[in-house]
């Protein structure tokens, strides 16, 4: 699988918004605002389709698996400010969590880029 960071550094493509699964609803409605979407589109966009029911995501991760994922996607953890602690309180073992990337190393779109 490809790191998300790779998709953000494609030459010639400038991004205005980076949405996250954790804030999908709010991010999606920011896009609808930017597009001046009608109320009908907004209403249809809130209808759940293919809902899944499952345990909390953290229940699927052992400390060893979390460590493997962290090592494979370390640049994504750094770029998006994710911690290495999984929901059950365990942290991946490899090294110490890094501070977010310094400004300029990875230019991110601003929070209000679509406004």
Secondary structure by P-SEA (a helix, b strand, c coil): cccaaaaaacccccccbbbbccaaaaaaaaaaaaacccaaaaaaaaccccccccccccccccaaaaaaaaaacaaaaaaaccccccccccccccccccccccccccccccccccc
